[in-house]
């Protein structure tokens, strides 16, 4: 995880999920042993070969330290020719999205499953 992304730095010390928490959360997720050598498959943004991945829906929140990493991953998917739908909810913090996002997710999942 790149802690130099603008979203991590600018949201370093906000209430809730903040940039300063990212390293700690990554250690919780991976464990101390793997934190030093993060496996490629542990985080989508680390994946080198994007060929053959399914169509992808990415939802980001504007007030989320993970925002820029997700946006970069979406751009990589698009550049690799993977159908990617990206929605950013500006002003929303990590984990909180407007009610309309649920409807969008439902229709996107239905569309992808019918391909």
Residue pairs with C-beta under 8 A, 6 or more apart in sequence:
1 22
1 23
1 26
1 38
1 43
1 45
1 69
2 8
2 69
3 9
3 19
3 22
3 23
5 65
5 67
5 68
5 69
5 72
6 68
7 19
7 64
7 65
7 66
7 67
7 68
7 69
8 19
8 22
8 65
8 68
9 19
10 19
11 18
11 19
11 63
11 64
11 65
12 18
12 19
12 20
12 65
13 19
13 20
14 63
14 93
16 93
16 94
17 64
17 65
17 93
17 94
17 95
18 65
19 65
21 65
22 65
22 66
26 35
26 38
27 35
29 42
30 38
30 42
34 42
38 46
39 46
40 46
40 47
40 48
41 47
44 73
45 69
45 70
45 72
45 73
45 76
47 53
50 76
50 77
50 80
50 82
51 80
53 77
53 80
53 82
54 82
54 112
55 82
55 83
55 84
55 85
55 112
55 115
56 74
56 77
56 82
56 83
56 84
56 85
57 84
57 85
57 86
57 87
57 105
57 108
57 109
57 112
58 70
58 73
58 74
58 77
58 84
58 85
58 86
58 87
59 86
59 87
59 88
59 89
59 97
59 101
59 105
60 66
60 67
60 70
60 71
60 86
60 87
60 88
60 89
61 67
61 88
61 89
61 92
61 93
61 94
61 95
61 96
61 97
62 88
62 89
62 90
62 91
62 92
63 91
63 92
63 93
63 94
64 92
64 93
64 94
65 94
66 94
67 88
71 86
71 88
74 84
74 86
77 84
78 84
85 108
87 101
87 104
89 97
89 98
89 101
92 98
